[in-house]
């Protein structure tokens, strides 16, 4: 080998070492432990350490028969800075390893340096497609520690805003999944309908994303005048257009070939992995926290839990499409059943005085100032609060040491848990199937790398 070629090879080796993610990366088979090899080919581990499918580990295959490639982290179809390392046999995927951490923001640690009243501004940014539901989960945990009751009107406002947020999240999924499969029209239509919801959010909270609207004790502001008419227009418009999406995609031959029977998941595998949301319900398991462990006023409204049969890409598509319709059904009931009254708790410990009072009373001004600079103290204790996000069970674990800041904040992020199914779903599929698999898992990397 000539000297310039040797130098180039040495430089590539040095650069590879500098950019290596170490143990996170997919290694050659001859240096990979058999248990790790099992995880990479998608064998699902149980508590006793046995796999559900031990025969799937092909230990006899040689490295010179396969090729390891990178997909991402800068890739338009990885739905964020997700890096996948794939071992391919021609066009077919043998092993998959997701490499995460490129979007690490340390939001949990940041949350331990913020007061409870500031916390919602932090968690709302974890899952930027469902910020209202993130704020809700955090606020419910704080309220459990405080032992305060939220006014009835605030409960119904929270539920309506959460369902509108679920619709907008699923619309983004419909749009991007359509684009991933070449249905560019779906991208335009999905974002067009989502705009109706974001406009209402802006009218209500002043912001389109990362609203900081749901706060401990209630919501930041009451609904605007004429909100019933605005929300009815949203419901009527989007409900009618779901049937257009159905006509556009469901019977389309190319769409069906890319979705039906691709990346199936069994109920046993899904439960062993701990996945939730549409990914779990696609296997036929009717687990939805709104029905199984009702919170807010979900036990007072009528809606159906949508489940699939085969756990394939098509089931996951059909579930999200029909969940949009079910959320519209819930929102319509919220319009009729939302009572009048306070939109936030009147407990002065957690609620600032009315703005009109600040200009009239020195005590009110001092109270407002101290509340937003020092925050309120929360009794010592620990609590776990869980809600159903568009991606599955979103949980917030809080530990209080009696000060105005959490001692420990941990988020059970459904995107993080669901992402571990990627190796199982991609096993044996074609390279082109990786795009649809990532899409139907619907991970939000801000939540994964929190």
N, C-alpha and C positions, 0 to 999 in steps of 0.2 A: 504494500500500500504506500503510495507516495506521501511525502511529508505534509503537503497542504491538506490532503484528505485526512491524515491522522490528526492534524490540528483541528480540523472541522469537527471530527468525531469527538475529540476531547472536549471541545467547546460545548457541543450538544449535551454531553454527559454532565458537564459542570452546570449548565443552565437547567437541566432536568432536576439535578439535586437541589438547586436553589428554589425551584418552584414546586417541589414535591410536597404533597399533603401527607406524606408518611403512611401510617397504618390505614388511613381513610381510603387510599387509592387501591384500585384493583391490581393485584399482583399476578405474576405468572403462576400457573398451577403447581409447578414443582416446588414453589416456596410458600404455598398457601396451606394452612392447617385444614384438615378435612372438615371440621365443624364450620370454619369460616367459609369454606368452599360450599358447604350445604346452604348456608345463608345466602350466598351470592347467586346460587341457582334457584333460590326461591323456596327452599324447604322451610316449613313453618315449625318453629320450636314450641314445645310444650314445657310445662313446669318441670317435668321429669327429665328434660333434656333430649327426648326422642323427637324425631321429625315425623310429620304426617306422611311424608313421601320420601323415605330414605333411598329408594331405588333411583331417584332422579339424579343422584350425584354420580356423574360420569368421571371416575377417578383415573380411568385408563387413557383418556384422551391426552394427546401430547400437545405441548405449546406450539410446536411448529405447524400444527394443523389449523390453528386459529389465529385471530388477530384482535388485539385490544385497541379500542379507539375511544376518543373523548367526544362527548356531545355536550356542549355548553362549557363554562357557565354563560357565555355571551351567545345565546342562540334564541331566535325569535319564537320557537315553539316549546321552550322549556318553562315558559310561564314565570319568568323571573330568573335570578342568578342561581339556578340549579345546574350542577355539573353531574352528568351521568358517565360512568365508565362502562363500556360494553365489550364483552368478548363475543366475537362473531365467528360463525362458521359460514362463510359466504355471506348471504343476506339474512341469516337466521341468528337470533340472539341466544347465546348459551348462558351467559352470566351477566348480571347487572349490579352495579354498586353506585348508589347516589352519594355524592360528596357535597356536603352542605357547609355553611359558615361564611359564605362570601358576602352576605348582607348583614353580618352580625352587628347589632345595635345595642346590645346589653340593656334591653328595656326592663327586664325584671330587676336588675341591679339599680337601674335608674329610678324605678318605682319605689325603691327602699330609701331613696334620698329626697323624694318628693312628699309633701304632706298629702293626707287623704283627700283633701279638697282639690289638689292638683293632679291626683292620680289618673283621673279620667282622660286628661289631655295626653297622657302617656300611652295607656292601653288602647286608645282609639286608633293608634297608628300601627298596631301589630297586624291586624287584618284590615287592610285599607279598602276592601270590598264590602265589609260588614262592620263599620265602625260603631254603629248604634248598639249592636249586639255585644260588642266588646265592652262598651261603657256600661251596659246593663249588667253584665256578669260581674264586673268589678264593683259596681254600686250596690248590688244585692249582697255581696260579701261584706262590704263595709257596714251596710244596714243591719246585717245579722249580728255583727260585733257590737254595734251601738244599741241594738234592741229597739229600734224605732219602727213605727208603722208609716207606710207611704200612703198618702191620700188616694181615695178610689179613682179620682179622675186621672191622677198621675199614672196609676197602674194601667189604665186603658190606653192612655196616650203612649206609654212605653210599648205596649203590645202592638198597637197600630204602626208605630214607627219601626219597630223590629220587623214586622211582616213586610212593610214597604221596602226595608233594607234587604230582606231575604229575596224579594222579587228582583231588585236591582242587581244583586249579586248573581242570581241565576241568569239574568239577562246578559250579563257580561260573559258568563260561561257559555251560553248559547251562541253568543257572537264570536267568541274566540275559538270555540270548538268548530263552528262552521268554517271559520277562516283556515283552521288547521287542516280541514278536509277539502279545501278548495271552494267552499260555498261562500264566496266573498259578499254576496248579497245579505247573508245572515249577519255578518259583521256590521253592516250599515244599519239593518233593521233593529238589531239588539241594542246598539248604542243609541239609536233614535228613541226607542221606548224608555230606556234608562234615563234619558234626559228629562222626561216628565217628572220622574221621582226626584232627581237631583234638584230640579227647579223648586219643587215643593219643600225639600229640605232647606234650601237657601231662604225661602220665604219664611220658614218656621224658625230656623236656628241661626240664620245669617251666613251659613257656610254650606258648601255642597258635599265636602268630604271632611272626615275627622272633625265631627260636629261639636264634640264636648257638650252634647245636649242632655244626655241622661247623666245625672249626678246623684251622689248620695243624698237621699231625702226626697227625690222627685225628678223633675226636669227643669231645664234652665229657664224656659219661657212657656207661656200658654200657647195654644194653637192660634194661628191668625184668624181674623174675621173671614168668614166664607170658606173655612177649611173643608166643610162637608162637600161643597160643590167641587172644590179642587180635587179632593180624593176620589169622588165619584167619577170624574172625568178620567183620572188615572186608571181606575178599575175597569171602566167600560172600554177604554181604548186598548189597554194591554190584553184584557181577556179576549176581545175580538181578534186581536192579532196573533194570539197563541195558536189559533186555528190556521192562520196563514203560515206560521212557522211549521205547523204539522204538515200542511200540504206541500210546503217547500222541501222539507227534509225527510219526513218519515217514509214516504214511498219512493224516494229517489234511489235508483239502483246503485249508483256509486256509493252513496252514503250508507246504504244498507250493507253492502259488501264489506265496507270498512269497519262496520260496527257490530253486526250480528255475529255472535259466536266468537268474537275476538276478545282475548284476555278474560276468560271466565274465572269466577271466584266462587267457591262453595261457602255455605254458611259456616261449616266447621272451621275452614281456613280463616274466614273473616273474624270469627269470634276468638280464635287462637291468637290472631294478630292484634286484637283490640281495636280494630277500625270501627268507625261510627259514621253516621250521616248517610247520604245516598249510596256510598260504597258498601255499607253494611246492609241497607234496606234492599239493594239490588239483588241480594242473595235470598230474599224472602223473609228475613228477620224484621219484624215490625217494631223496631226499637226507635222511638222518637221521644225525647225528654218532655216535649210539650204534652204528650199523652201518657207516657210511663211515669213521669215524676212532675206533675203539673206545677207550674209557677205562674206568676202574674194572675191572669184570669182565663187561662187556657182551658180550665175545666168548666167554664161557663159558655164556651163557644163550640160550634159544630165544625168539624173538619175531619178528613180522612187521612190516615197514614198510608202513603203510596209505597208499595213494595214491588220488587221484581221477581223473577223466577230463576233465571240462569246466571245472574251476576256478571253479565258481559257488558261490553261498552254500550250496547243498545239499551239495555235495562237502565244503565246509569243516565243515559240521555232522556229516556222516557220518564224516569222519576223526576228529574229536574223540571222538565216541561210541565208535568202535571202538578208539581209542587207550587209552581207559579200560580196555577188556577186555584189551588187550595188556599194559598196565602191571600189571594184576592177575595176568596170567600170569607176568610177571617176578617179582613179589613172592612168588608161591607158590614159585618156584624158590629165591628168597633164603631162605625159611623152611627149606627142606631143605638148602641148601648153605652156609649161614653157619657158618664154623668157630669153634672156641673159641680163646681166646688174648687178647692185649692189644687194647684198643679204641683205643689211641693209642700213638704212638711213645714209646719209653723214652729217647730222646736227651735228656739233661738240658739241652741248649742251648735246646730249644723246649718242653719239657714240665715243668710244675711238679711238685714232689714230692707223694707221696700225702698226703692231709689228716691221716691218723693220725700221720705223721712230723712235721708242723708243731708239734704240741704236745709232741714228745719231743726235737727236735733244733734247736738254735739255727741251725746251718748250713742246715737245711731251711727254717726261717722266713725267713732272709736271702735264700736262693735264691728262694723264693716271692715275697717282697716286691720284689726287684729285677726279677724277670721281669715282674710286672704293673705296675710303675711305669716302668721303663726299656725293657722289651721286649728282644728279642734282635736282634743285628745280622745282616744278610743280605749275603752276598758281592755285590760290584758285578756288574751285568749287566742284561739285559732279557729278557723272556719274554712269550709270548702263550699263554694257555690257553683252550680253548673247550669248551663242553658244550652238550647239547641241552636247552633249556628248553621249557616248554609253548608258547612263542611262537616258538621258532626258535633260531638260533645265538646263544648268549650267550658273549661273549668278554671276557677280562680281560687287559689289557696292563699290565705292571708294569716299571718301571725302578728298579733299586736303585743307590744311590751308596755302599753299604757301611755305612750307618747303620741305626738301628732303625726308620726311617720310609721309606716309598716316596718316591723322587724324583719319580716320575710314575705316576699311576694313571688309566687310561682304560678305560671299559667299552663294548664293542660291544653295544649294547642292541637286541634284535630288535624291540621295540615301536617304537623310533625309526625303524629302517630300514623296517619293514613299513608304517608310517604314510604313507610317500610314495606308496604304491599307491592311496591314497584318491581322488585326482583321476581316475585312470584307471578305477577301479571304478565311480565315480559318474557318469561321463560318459553322458549320454543317459537316465539312469534317472529315475524319478519322485522327488518330494520324500520320499515315504514310504519309498523304498528306502534313503535315507541312514542310517536307523536300523539296518537289518539289515546294511548294509555295514560300518559302524563296529563293530558287534557281532562280525561274522565275522572282522574283522582282529584283534580281541581285544587292543587296546593297553592297557597299564598306564601311566598318565601319570607315576607316580613314576619309572619307568624312562626315559620319554621326556625328562623335564625334570631328569634327574639332575645 
